[in-house]
């Protein structure tokens, strides 16, 4: 669960960096560095969600596949009950 929370944080932060870059200075180097990081974090969110016990019964596995907010929804769905394990 800790790895999932870290992956969700990296995905959210990298998306924020990409959007700020897009709407302000639009530096190509930032997009080329942070873009793959964001994609890797998205895949890590999906993989970590699948590995969390109880994610199938709560529907969190399906939520993790939603781009942008899926990881946040999956963490919320899993809740504090699975963070103890």
C-alpha positions as CSV (number, residue, x, y, z in Angstrom):
1,X,0.0,0.0,0.0
2,X,2.9,2.3,0.7
3,X,4.3,1.8,-2.8
4,X,0.9,2.6,-4.2
5,X,0.6,5.8,-2.4
6,X,4.1,6.8,-3.5
7,X,3.3,6.0,-7.1
8,X,0.0,8.0,-6.9
9,X,1.9,11.0,-5.6
10,X,4.6,10.8,-8.3
11,X,1.9,10.5,-11.0
12,X,-0.1,13.4,-9.6
13,X,3.0,15.6,-9.2
14,X,4.4,14.8,-12.6
15,X,1.0,15.6,-14.2
16,X,1.0,18.9,-12.5
17,X,4.5,19.7,-13.7
18,X,3.5,18.7,-17.3
19,X,0.4,20.9,-17.2
20,X,2.2,23.9,-15.7
21,X,4.9,23.6,-18.3
22,X,2.3,23.3,-21.1
23,X,0.3,26.4,-20.1
24,X,3.3,28.6,-19.2
25,X,6.7,28.3,-20.8
26,X,6.4,25.0,-22.7
27,X,10.0,23.9,-22.5
28,X,10.5,20.8,-24.6
29,X,13.1,19.4,-22.3
30,X,10.7,19.4,-19.3
31,X,8.1,17.5,-21.4
32,X,10.7,15.0,-22.6
33,X,11.9,14.3,-19.1
34,X,8.7,14.3,-17.1
35,X,6.5,12.7,-19.7
36,X,8.0,9.2,-19.5
37,X,8.2,9.6,-15.7
38,X,4.4,10.3,-15.7
39,X,3.8,7.3,-17.9
40,X,5.9,5.0,-15.7
41,X,4.2,6.2,-12.6
42,X,0.8,5.5,-14.2
43,X,1.9,1.9,-14.9
44,X,3.3,1.6,-11.4
45,X,-0.1,2.7,-10.0
46,X,-1.9,0.0,-12.0
47,X,0.7,-2.7,-11.0
48,X,0.7,-1.7,-7.3
49,X,-3.1,-1.7,-7.2
50,X,-3.2,-5.2,-8.6
51,X,-0.8,-6.4,-5.9
52,X,-2.7,-4.9,-3.0
53,X,-4.7,-7.6,-1.2
54,X,-8.4,-7.0,-1.5
55,X,-8.2,-4.7,-4.5
56,X,-10.3,-7.1,-6.6
57,X,-13.2,-7.2,-4.2
58,X,-13.4,-3.4,-3.8
59,X,-13.2,-2.6,-7.5
60,X,-10.0,-0.7,-7.0
61,X,-8.3,-2.6,-9.9
62,X,-10.7,-1.2,-12.4
63,X,-10.5,2.3,-11.0
64,X,-6.7,2.3,-11.3
65,X,-7.0,2.1,-15.1
66,X,-8.7,5.5,-15.3
67,X,-6.1,8.1,-16.5
68,X,-5.3,11.1,-14.2
69,X,-7.5,10.3,-11.2
70,X,-7.6,6.5,-11.2
71,X,-4.9,6.1,-8.7
72,X,-6.4,8.6,-6.3
73,X,-9.8,6.8,-6.6
74,X,-8.2,3.4,-6.0
75,X,-6.4,4.6,-2.9
76,X,-9.6,6.1,-1.6
77,X,-11.5,2.9,-2.4
78,X,-9.0,0.7,-0.6
79,X,-9.1,3.0,2.4
80,X,-7.5,2.7,5.8
81,X,-8.4,-1.0,6.3
82,X,-5.8,-2.2,3.8
83,X,-3.1,0.3,4.8
84,X,-2.6,-1.6,8.0
85,X,-1.7,-4.8,6.2
